[in-house]
Amino acid sequence: MFDLLEKVNSPLDLKKLSVEELSAYATQVRDFVMQKVTQNGGHLSSNLGVVELTIALHYVFSSPQDKIIFDVGHQSYTHKIITGRVDGFDKLRHDGGITGFPNEKESEHDHFTTGHSSTSLSLGVGMARARDILNQDYNVVSVIGDGAFTGGMAYEALNDIGANREKMIIVLNDNNMSISKNVGAFSQYLAKLRLSKKYTAIKYNVKKSVKALPFFGDRFVRVLDRIKDNFKFSLIPNKMFENFGVKYYGPFDGHDIPTLISVLKMVKNTTRPVLLHVVTKKGKGVETVEEAPGAYHGVSPAGDKKSTPYCSVVSEKLCEMGESDEKVVAVTAAMSDGTGLTEFSKKYPNRYFDVGIAEQHAVSMCAGLQKAGLKPYFAVYSSFLQRAYDQVLSDICIDNRGVTLLIDHAGVVGGDGVTHQGIYDISYLTAMPNMTVMQPKDGVELKNMMQFSLTCARPLAIRYPKSYETEYSEHKPVDLSWEWIRKTNSNVYILAVGSKMLDIALKNDEANVISARVIKPLDEELLKNISSGHLITMEEGVLRGGFGEMVNAFYEHSDSVKVHSLGFGDVFFDKLEENAIFACAGVTETALNELVEKCK
């Protein structure tokens, strides 16, 4: 079934196949990816969409000498297959297997450990400049999606690349999607370029034929280029990249391997920055995925345990709030499905804003919405909010704006690897004056916190992991106080932050358990009432600057209260399975029980 896959264990093996065999190889790659993602989970539609493009790149260029850099990296499965990691797919996104993103520790063909968008142009031009300074000779190819071009960092890099004109190749993978459907002027611009596809095909075929002519082929091609540019600019509105100083070619069919190989060979020896525009289809080759690429962006593994996603709670509650309050507006950065805003977008389209992959812009825009009298909610994954640190501080906190951040995937994120862990937001958000930070114990409390946010006139961050399992029967009204969950005669008190920590804490029946649902400000009244004993803080975040350090600072002058903290140390946690990540951090039921025993 996978005979060609077995023959290819490196890019050199791929080059031994004929161009005709590559189509059959692509089919086997696609079937293999489908099989392994269904088994283990992973990114499906994005990977199915770039099979032919990745094959062509490795067929023309010589990795790892030539540097192929994938933006985001959730489309790198074909790249990993070609570069000898087929066996690792048996445990894709699990410890002992391969990661779902490029990882520098995993292969010499992965030049960076990536996971966030809009970075490949900056990484690429950095390598191109180093190559030139060191008088080395290799190609740099930055592959970037149309969705990533909604991120401002891509334009910062493009501006620099065009001005300095280092030799590099930009491959724009245009599938009209990021995670949700692309939005904005750039998406509309690419749509116009796609209309020029017929013109491009005619122009390319003429150039190819003329170049084959003896004696004057190359010189005549340069003349044709100048004539073609004048003609093209008069008919087709695609001057944008050329105005940046980057030569534009395209658009081409991203699933036509022979054409891709020919075009890549043509631009390979260019001496200036060029952009090759290829049009692909997310989910290519699997009809159900093609029809709903957003639904198949991330696939859960077969037999995955069922729990309640917090984003479904956000969806229900935000729609309810939107109905009762016309000032409620919702903002996403290309993540409407993942953060639970899809239903709100359908019910209240005039109060819903998808800004694309532009978290910095989203945060500052929310400040503007609030200043003008609205009540904005920005739903975002924790690891992506990091990209807007400065805007949260400067545009929301300094002026004490009543903006609510709904921070999904906060804490440990299994499967996606080191770049997606949401364990840093507590530390940097609690360091910001005026910021209030909360974390619910279950879905009901999340709804109550969102209701509380309506009357909160200051910056508010509500963080929560992907899902929860325990639904509690009792809920104290949400204010800035903590909640006693269990009282005992013990002198050991567990302050648990969030649903996962609370679940672990309640498995120990020898200590008092308190839900520290408000991370900042601390419930100082409750802490003052604990005048002696041992406090154990538990948080799904880094210890440095985290909740435990805040509690410890509160008791710094006390000789009768000892604070112990369970959380994540000062290292990157690159395990792939959630339980393994907690085990490496020492945040487990066993670790808690041992600590409680020592404190008694």
C-alpha positions as CSV (number, residue, x, y, z in Angstrom):
1,M,0.0,0.0,0.0
2,F,2.9,2.4,0.8
3,D,5.6,1.0,-1.4
4,L,6.8,4.4,-2.6
5,L,6.9,5.7,1.0
6,E,9.2,2.8,2.0
7,K,11.6,3.9,-0.8
8,V,11.8,7.5,0.3
9,N,13.7,8.0,3.6
10,S,15.4,11.3,2.6
11,P,15.1,14.1,0.0
12,L,17.9,12.3,-2.0
13,D,15.6,9.2,-2.2
14,L,12.8,11.5,-3.4
15,K,14.9,12.8,-6.3
16,K,15.4,9.2,-7.5
17,L,11.7,9.1,-8.4
18,S,10.5,10.2,-11.8
19,V,8.2,13.1,-12.1
20,E,5.5,10.7,-13.2
21,E,6.0,8.6,-10.0
22,L,5.6,11.7,-7.8
23,S,1.9,11.8,-8.4
24,A,1.5,8.2,-7.0
25,Y,3.8,9.1,-4.2
26,A,1.6,12.1,-3.3
27,T,-1.4,9.8,-3.2
28,Q,0.3,7.5,-0.8
29,V,1.5,10.4,1.4
30,R,-2.1,11.7,1.6
31,D,-3.5,8.2,2.5
32,F,-0.7,7.8,5.1
33,V,-1.4,11.2,6.7
34,M,-5.1,10.5,6.8
35,Q,-4.5,7.1,8.5
36,K,-2.1,8.4,11.2
37,V,-4.1,11.6,12.0
38,T,-7.3,9.6,12.4
39,Q,-5.4,7.3,14.8
40,N,-3.4,9.8,16.8
41,G,-5.0,13.2,16.2
42,G,-3.4,16.2,14.6
43,H,-3.7,18.8,12.0
44,L,-5.4,17.3,8.9
45,S,-6.8,19.8,6.4
46,S,-3.7,22.0,6.4
47,N,-1.4,19.0,5.8
48,L,-3.5,17.4,3.0
49,G,-3.4,20.8,1.2
50,V,0.4,21.0,0.8
51,V,1.4,17.5,-0.2
52,E,2.3,18.3,-3.8
53,L,3.9,21.7,-2.9
54,T,6.1,20.0,-0.3
55,I,7.1,17.3,-2.6
56,A,8.1,19.8,-5.3
57,L,10.1,21.8,-2.8
58,H,12.2,18.9,-1.8
59,Y,12.5,17.6,-5.3
60,V,14.0,20.9,-6.5
61,F,16.0,22.0,-3.4
62,S,18.6,20.1,-1.4
63,S,17.5,20.1,2.3
64,P,19.1,20.5,4.8
65,Q,21.8,22.4,2.8
66,D,19.0,24.6,1.4
67,K,16.8,26.0,4.1
68,I,13.1,25.3,3.8
69,I,11.2,27.2,6.6
70,F,7.5,26.5,7.2
71,D,5.5,29.3,8.7
72,V,3.4,28.1,11.7
73,G,4.5,24.5,10.9
74,H,1.1,22.7,11.3
75,Q,1.5,21.8,7.6
76,S,4.8,20.0,7.9
77,Y,3.7,16.3,7.9
78,T,4.8,15.7,4.3
79,H,8.1,17.4,5.0
80,K,8.6,15.0,8.0
81,I,7.7,12.0,5.9
82,I,10.2,13.0,3.1
83,T,13.0,13.6,5.7
84,G,12.9,10.2,7.2
85,R,10.4,10.3,10.0
86,V,7.7,7.9,8.7
87,D,8.2,5.6,11.8
88,G,7.6,8.5,14.1
89,F,4.0,8.8,12.9
90,D,3.0,5.7,14.8
91,K,3.1,8.0,17.9
92,L,2.4,11.3,16.2
93,R,1.9,14.0,18.9
94,H,2.7,11.5,21.6
95,D,6.0,11.0,23.6
96,G,8.2,8.6,21.8
97,G,6.9,9.8,18.4
98,I,7.2,13.0,16.4
99,T,5.8,16.4,17.2
100,G,3.1,18.0,15.1
101,F,5.3,21.0,14.2
102,P,8.9,21.5,13.0
103,N,11.2,20.9,15.9
104,E,14.9,21.7,15.8
105,K,15.7,18.9,18.2
106,E,14.0,16.3,16.0
107,S,15.8,16.7,12.7
108,E,18.5,18.6,10.9
109,H,15.8,19.4,8.3
110,D,13.8,21.5,10.9
111,H,15.7,24.7,11.2
112,F,13.5,26.2,13.8
113,T,11.0,25.0,16.5
114,T,7.8,26.8,15.3
115,G,4.2,26.9,16.1
116,H,3.1,30.6,15.8
117,S,2.3,32.3,12.5
118,S,3.8,35.1,10.4
119,T,7.4,34.4,11.4
120,S,9.0,32.6,8.4
121,L,9.9,35.7,6.5
122,S,11.8,37.2,9.4
123,L,13.5,33.8,10.1
124,G,14.3,33.4,6.4
125,V,15.9,36.8,5.8
126,G,18.0,36.4,8.9
127,M,19.4,33.2,7.5
128,A,19.9,34.8,4.1
129,R,21.8,37.7,5.5
130,A,24.0,35.4,7.6
131,R,24.7,33.3,4.5
132,D,25.9,36.4,2.6
133,I,28.0,37.7,5.5
134,L,29.7,34.3,5.9
135,N,30.1,33.9,2.1
136,Q,28.2,30.7,2.0
137,D,26.1,29.3,-0.8
138,Y,22.6,27.9,-0.2
139,N,19.0,28.8,-0.9
140,V,16.5,30.1,1.7
141,V,12.8,29.2,1.0
142,S,10.2,30.7,3.4
143,V,6.8,29.0,3.0
144,I,4.0,31.3,4.3
145,G,0.2,31.0,4.1
146,D,-2.3,33.6,3.1
147,G,-3.7,33.5,6.7
148,A,-0.3,34.3,8.1
149,F,-0.2,37.4,5.9
150,T,-2.9,38.9,8.1
151,G,-0.2,39.1,10.8
152,G,1.6,42.4,10.9
153,M,5.0,40.8,11.4
154,A,4.9,39.4,7.9
155,Y,4.7,43.0,6.5
156,E,7.5,44.2,8.7
157,A,9.7,41.5,7.3
158,L,8.5,42.1,3.7
159,N,9.3,45.8,4.0
160,D,12.9,44.9,5.1
161,I,13.4,42.2,2.5
162,G,12.3,44.4,-0.3
163,A,14.5,47.3,0.8
164,N,17.7,45.2,1.1
165,R,17.0,42.7,-1.6
166,E,18.8,39.6,-0.2
167,K,18.4,36.5,-2.4
168,M,15.5,34.4,-1.0
169,I,12.4,32.7,-2.2
170,I,9.0,33.3,-0.6
171,V,6.3,30.7,-1.3
172,L,2.9,32.0,-0.7
173,N,0.6,29.1,0.0
174,D,-2.9,30.6,-0.8
175,N,-5.7,28.3,0.4
176,N,-8.1,31.1,1.4
177,M,-8.1,29.8,4.9
178,S,-6.2,30.2,8.2
179,I,-8.0,28.2,10.9
180,S,-11.2,30.0,10.2
181,K,-12.0,31.4,6.8
182,N,-9.6,34.3,6.0
183,V,-10.8,37.9,6.3
184,G,-9.6,41.3,5.4
185,A,-8.3,43.3,2.5
186,F,-5.3,41.0,1.8
187,S,-7.7,38.1,1.4
188,Q,-9.7,40.1,-1.1
189,Y,-6.5,41.1,-2.9
190,L,-5.4,37.5,-3.3
191,A,-8.9,36.7,-4.7
192,K,-8.2,39.2,-7.5
193,L,-4.9,37.6,-8.2
194,R,-6.4,34.2,-8.5
195,L,-8.6,35.6,-11.3
196,S,-5.4,36.2,-13.2
197,K,-4.5,32.5,-13.2
198,K,-5.3,31.9,-16.9
199,Y,-3.1,34.8,-17.9
200,T,-0.3,33.4,-15.7
201,A,-0.5,30.0,-17.3
202,I,-0.2,31.5,-20.9
203,K,2.7,33.8,-19.9
204,Y,4.6,30.9,-18.2
205,N,4.2,28.6,-21.2
206,V,5.4,31.2,-23.6
207,K,8.4,32.0,-21.4
208,K,9.3,28.3,-21.0
209,S,9.2,27.8,-24.8
210,V,11.2,30.9,-25.6
211,K,13.9,30.1,-23.0
212,A,14.5,26.8,-24.7
213,L,15.5,28.6,-27.9
214,P,19.3,28.5,-28.6
215,F,21.6,31.5,-28.4
216,F,19.1,34.2,-27.4
217,G,16.5,32.5,-25.2
218,D,17.5,34.0,-21.8
219,R,18.0,37.5,-23.3
220,F,14.7,37.4,-25.0
221,V,13.0,36.2,-21.8
222,R,14.3,39.4,-20.1
223,V,12.8,41.5,-22.8
224,L,9.5,39.6,-22.6
225,D,9.5,40.2,-18.8
226,R,9.6,44.0,-19.3
227,I,6.8,43.8,-21.9
228,K,4.8,41.4,-19.7
229,D,5.1,43.6,-16.6
230,N,3.7,46.7,-18.5
231,F,0.9,44.6,-19.9
232,K,0.2,42.9,-16.5
233,F,0.1,46.1,-14.5
234,S,-2.3,47.7,-16.9
235,L,-4.8,44.8,-16.5
236,I,-4.2,43.0,-13.2
237,P,-4.0,44.7,-9.8
238,N,-1.0,42.8,-8.4
239,K,1.5,45.5,-7.9
240,M,1.7,45.1,-4.1
241,F,4.7,42.7,-3.9
242,E,6.5,44.4,-6.7
243,N,6.1,47.7,-4.9
244,F,7.7,46.1,-1.9
245,G,10.7,45.3,-4.1
246,V,9.9,41.6,-4.3
247,K,9.5,39.9,-7.8
248,Y,6.1,38.2,-8.1
249,Y,5.3,35.0,-10.0
250,G,1.9,33.4,-10.1
251,P,-0.6,32.3,-9.2
252,F,0.1,28.7,-10.0
253,D,-1.8,25.5,-9.3
254,G,-0.3,24.2,-6.0
255,H,-1.4,20.6,-6.8
256,D,0.3,20.4,-10.2
257,I,3.6,18.8,-9.4
258,P,5.3,19.2,-12.9
259,T,4.4,22.8,-13.0
260,L,5.6,23.5,-9.5
261,I,8.9,21.8,-10.2
262,S,9.4,23.8,-13.4
263,V,8.6,27.1,-11.7
264,L,10.7,26.4,-8.7
265,K,13.7,25.5,-10.9
266,M,13.1,28.8,-12.7
267,V,13.2,30.9,-9.6
268,K,15.9,28.9,-7.8
269,N,18.8,30.8,-9.3
270,T,17.4,34.3,-8.9
271,T,19.6,36.9,-7.3
272,R,16.9,38.9,-5.7
273,P,13.9,38.2,-3.4
274,V,11.0,36.6,-5.3
275,L,7.5,35.5,-4.3
276,L,5.9,32.5,-5.8
277,H,2.1,32.5,-5.4
278,V,0.6,29.0,-5.4
279,V,-3.1,28.2,-4.9
280,T,-3.9,25.1,-2.9
281,K,-7.0,23.6,-1.4
282,K,-7.1,22.7,2.3
283,G,-8.1,19.0,2.7
284,K,-7.2,18.2,-0.9
285,G,-8.0,14.7,-1.9
286,V,-10.5,13.9,0.9
287,E,-14.0,15.2,0.0
288,T,-15.3,15.5,3.5
289,V,-12.3,17.5,4.6
290,E,-12.3,19.7,1.5
291,E,-16.0,20.6,2.2
292,A,-15.3,21.6,5.9
293,P,-11.6,22.4,6.3
294,G,-12.1,24.4,9.4
295,A,-13.8,21.5,11.2
296,Y,-10.8,19.3,10.3
297,H,-8.1,21.7,11.2
298,G,-7.4,19.8,14.4
299,V,-8.6,16.2,14.8
300,S,-8.8,14.5,18.1
301,P,-7.4,11.0,18.3
302,A,-9.6,7.9,18.1
303,G,-11.0,7.0,21.5
304,D,-10.1,10.3,23.0
305,K,-11.8,10.8,26.4
306,K,-14.8,13.1,26.4
307,S,-14.9,16.2,28.5
308,T,-16.7,19.5,28.3
309,P,-14.9,22.2,26.2
310,Y,-14.9,25.6,27.9
311,C,-15.4,27.2,24.5
312,S,-18.9,25.8,24.3
313,V,-19.7,27.5,27.6
314,V,-18.3,30.8,26.2
315,S,-20.5,30.4,23.1
316,E,-23.7,29.9,25.1
317,K,-23.0,32.7,27.7
318,L,-21.7,35.3,25.2
319,C,-24.8,34.9,23.0
320,E,-27.0,35.3,26.1
321,M,-25.1,38.4,27.1
322,G,-25.3,39.8,23.6
323,E,-29.0,39.5,23.6
324,S,-29.5,41.4,26.8
325,D,-26.8,44.0,26.2
326,E,-26.3,45.6,22.8
327,K,-23.0,47.0,23.9
328,V,-21.4,43.5,24.0
329,V,-19.0,42.9,21.1
330,A,-16.8,39.9,20.4
331,V,-13.4,39.8,18.8
332,T,-11.3,36.9,17.5
333,A,-8.0,36.6,15.8
334,A,-8.9,34.0,13.1
335,M,-10.1,31.5,15.8
336,S,-13.9,31.8,15.8
337,D,-14.5,28.0,16.0
338,G,-11.7,27.3,18.5
339,T,-12.8,30.0,20.9
340,G,-16.5,29.5,20.7
341,L,-17.5,32.7,18.8
342,T,-19.1,31.1,15.8
343,E,-22.6,31.2,17.1
344,F,-22.2,34.8,18.3
345,S,-21.0,35.8,14.8
346,K,-24.2,34.4,13.3
347,K,-26.5,36.0,15.7
348,Y,-24.8,39.4,15.9
349,P,-22.7,39.8,12.8
350,N,-22.5,43.6,13.3
351,R,-21.0,43.1,16.7
352,Y,-18.5,40.4,15.8
353,F,-15.0,41.2,14.5
354,D,-12.5,38.6,13.1
355,V,-9.3,40.6,12.6
356,G,-7.2,37.7,11.2
357,I,-4.0,36.5,12.8
358,A,-3.4,39.8,14.4
359,E,-3.5,39.6,18.2
360,Q,-1.8,42.9,18.7
361,H,-4.3,44.7,16.6
362,A,-7.2,42.9,18.2
363,V,-6.2,44.0,21.7
364,S,-5.7,47.6,20.7
365,M,-8.9,47.6,18.8
366,C,-10.7,46.4,21.9
367,A,-9.3,49.4,23.7
368,G,-10.8,51.6,21.0
369,L,-14.1,49.9,21.2
370,Q,-14.2,50.3,25.0
371,K,-13.2,53.9,24.9
372,A,-16.1,54.6,22.5
373,G,-18.7,53.1,24.8
374,L,-18.8,49.3,23.9
375,K,-18.1,46.2,26.1
376,P,-15.5,44.2,24.1
377,Y,-14.6,40.5,24.7
378,F,-11.4,39.2,23.0
379,A,-11.4,35.3,22.9
380,V,-7.9,34.0,22.3
381,Y,-5.7,31.1,23.1
382,S,-3.2,31.7,25.9
383,S,-0.1,31.0,23.8
384,F,-1.3,33.5,21.1
385,L,-2.1,36.2,23.6
386,Q,1.7,36.3,24.4
387,R,2.1,38.1,21.0
388,A,0.1,41.0,22.3
389,Y,1.8,41.6,25.6
390,D,2.7,45.2,24.9
391,Q,-0.8,46.1,23.8
392,V,-2.4,44.6,26.9
393,L,0.0,46.6,29.1
394,S,0.0,49.9,27.1
395,D,-3.4,50.2,25.6
396,I,-5.6,48.4,28.1
397,C,-4.0,48.5,31.6
398,I,-2.4,51.9,31.7
399,D,-5.7,53.6,31.0
400,N,-7.7,51.0,33.0
401,R,-9.9,49.9,30.1
402,G,-12.9,47.7,30.8
403,V,-11.8,45.0,28.3
404,T,-12.3,41.3,29.0
405,L,-9.8,38.8,27.8
406,L,-11.3,35.3,27.5
407,I,-8.1,33.2,27.5
408,D,-8.7,29.6,26.2
409,H,-6.2,26.8,26.3
410,A,-4.6,28.3,29.4
411,G,-2.3,25.9,31.2
412,V,-1.0,22.6,29.9
413,V,-1.9,21.8,26.2
414,G,-1.3,18.2,25.3
415,G,-0.2,17.2,21.8
416,D,0.8,20.6,20.3
417,G,4.2,20.8,22.0
418,V,6.3,23.4,23.6
419,T,5.2,26.4,21.5
420,H,1.5,26.0,22.5
421,Q,1.8,25.7,26.3
422,G,-0.4,28.3,28.0
423,I,1.6,28.4,31.3
424,Y,2.9,32.0,31.1
425,D,-0.1,34.2,31.2
426,I,-0.5,34.3,35.0
427,S,3.0,35.6,35.5
428,Y,2.9,38.4,32.9
429,L,-0.8,39.4,33.5
430,T,-0.5,39.7,37.3
431,A,2.5,41.9,36.8
432,M,0.4,44.5,35.1
433,P,-1.2,47.2,37.4
434,N,-5.1,47.4,37.1
435,M,-5.4,43.9,35.8
436,T,-7.8,41.4,37.5
437,V,-7.2,37.7,36.7
438,M,-9.7,34.9,37.3
439,Q,-9.9,31.2,36.7
440,P,-13.1,29.1,37.1
441,K,-13.5,25.6,38.6
442,D,-16.1,24.5,36.0
443,G,-18.5,25.8,33.3
444,V,-21.1,27.2,35.6
445,E,-18.5,29.4,37.3
446,L,-17.1,30.5,34.0
447,K,-20.6,31.8,33.1
448,N,-20.8,33.5,36.4
449,M,-17.5,35.2,35.8
450,M,-18.6,36.4,32.4
451,Q,-21.7,37.8,34.0
452,F,-19.5,39.5,36.6
453,S,-17.4,41.0,33.7
454,L,-20.5,43.1,32.6
455,T,-20.2,45.3,35.6
456,C,-16.4,45.2,35.9
457,A,-15.0,48.5,34.7
458,R,-11.4,47.5,34.7
459,P,-9.2,45.1,32.7
460,L,-10.3,41.5,33.3
461,A,-8.6,38.3,32.2
462,I,-10.5,35.0,32.6
463,R,-8.3,32.1,31.9
464,Y,-9.3,28.4,31.5
465,P,-7.9,25.2,29.9
466,K,-9.4,23.5,26.9
467,S,-12.0,21.5,28.8
468,Y,-13.1,20.3,32.2
469,E,-14.5,17.1,33.7
470,T,-16.0,17.9,37.1
471,E,-19.3,19.9,37.3
472,Y,-19.7,21.1,40.9
473,S,-23.1,21.3,42.6
474,E,-22.5,24.4,44.6
475,H,-21.3,27.8,43.4
476,K,-20.6,30.9,45.5
477,P,-21.6,34.1,43.8
478,V,-18.6,35.6,41.9
479,D,-16.8,38.5,43.4
480,L,-13.2,39.0,44.3
481,S,-13.2,36.4,47.1
482,W,-12.1,32.8,47.1
483,E,-14.3,29.8,47.9
484,W,-13.9,27.2,50.6
485,I,-14.5,23.8,49.0
486,R,-13.7,21.6,51.9
487,K,-12.9,22.3,55.6
488,T,-11.1,20.0,57.9
489,N,-9.3,20.2,61.3
490,S,-5.9,20.0,59.5
491,N,-3.4,22.8,59.6
492,V,-2.6,22.2,55.9
493,Y,-4.5,24.4,53.3
494,I,-4.5,23.8,49.6
495,L,-5.1,26.8,47.4
496,A,-6.0,25.4,44.1
497,V,-6.3,27.5,40.9
498,G,-8.7,26.2,38.3
499,S,-10.5,22.9,37.5
500,K,-7.5,20.6,37.0
501,M,-5.7,21.7,40.2
502,L,-8.9,21.5,42.1
503,D,-9.6,17.9,40.9
504,I,-6.1,16.9,42.1
505,A,-6.5,18.7,45.4
506,L,-9.8,17.0,46.3
507,K,-8.2,13.6,45.9
508,N,-6.3,14.3,49.1
509,D,-8.8,14.1,52.0
510,E,-6.4,15.3,54.7
511,A,-6.2,19.0,53.9
512,N,-8.4,22.0,53.7
513,V,-9.2,22.9,50.0
514,I,-9.8,26.4,48.8
515,S,-10.7,27.4,45.2
516,A,-8.4,30.4,44.5
517,R,-10.7,31.5,41.7
518,V,-9.4,35.0,41.7
519,I,-5.6,34.9,41.0
520,K,-5.2,38.7,41.3
521,P,-6.1,40.4,43.6
522,L,-5.4,37.9,46.3
523,D,-8.2,37.3,48.8
524,E,-6.3,39.0,51.6
525,E,-9.1,38.7,54.1
526,L,-9.1,34.9,53.8
527,L,-5.3,34.8,54.0
528,K,-5.3,37.0,57.1
529,N,-7.6,34.5,58.8
530,I,-5.0,31.7,58.3
531,S,-2.5,32.8,60.9
532,S,-0.6,29.5,61.2
533,G,0.0,26.3,59.4
534,H,1.1,25.3,55.9
535,L,-0.3,26.6,52.6
536,I,0.2,24.7,49.4
537,T,-0.5,26.6,46.2
538,M,-1.3,24.7,43.0
539,E,-1.3,26.5,39.7
540,E,-1.2,25.5,36.0
541,G,1.4,28.0,35.3
542,V,5.1,28.9,35.8
543,L,6.1,29.5,39.4
544,R,8.4,32.4,38.5
545,G,6.1,35.5,39.1
546,G,3.1,33.2,39.5
547,F,0.3,32.8,42.0
548,G,2.4,30.9,44.5
549,E,5.0,33.7,44.6
550,M,2.3,36.2,45.3
551,V,0.9,34.2,48.2
552,N,4.5,33.7,49.6
553,A,5.1,37.4,49.3
554,F,2.0,38.1,51.4
555,Y,3.4,35.9,54.2
556,E,7.0,37.1,53.9
557,H,7.0,38.6,57.4
558,S,5.1,35.7,59.1
559,D,7.0,33.1,61.1
560,S,3.9,30.9,61.6
561,V,2.8,30.3,58.1
562,K,4.9,28.3,55.6
563,V,4.0,28.5,51.9
564,H,4.8,25.6,49.4
565,S,4.1,25.9,45.7
566,L,3.4,23.3,43.0
567,G,3.7,24.6,39.5
568,F,6.0,24.8,36.5
569,G,9.7,25.5,36.9
570,D,12.1,27.6,34.9
571,V,12.5,25.3,31.9
572,F,10.6,24.6,28.7
573,F,8.4,21.6,28.9
574,D,8.6,19.8,25.5
575,K,6.7,16.6,26.4
576,L,3.7,15.9,24.2
577,E,1.3,14.1,26.5
578,E,-0.5,16.1,29.1
579,N,0.2,13.6,32.0
580,A,3.9,13.6,31.1
581,I,4.0,17.4,31.2
582,F,2.4,17.4,34.7
583,A,4.8,14.6,35.8
584,C,7.9,16.5,34.6
585,A,6.7,19.6,36.5
586,G,6.0,17.6,39.6
587,V,2.3,18.7,39.6
588,T,0.7,15.4,40.4
589,E,-1.5,13.7,42.9
590,T,1.5,11.8,44.2
591,A,3.6,14.9,44.6
592,L,0.7,16.6,46.5
593,N,0.2,13.7,48.8
594,E,3.9,13.6,49.7
595,L,3.9,17.3,50.3
596,V,0.8,17.2,52.5
597,E,2.4,14.3,54.5
598,K,5.5,16.4,55.1
599,C,3.5,19.4,56.3
600,K,1.4,17.5,58.9
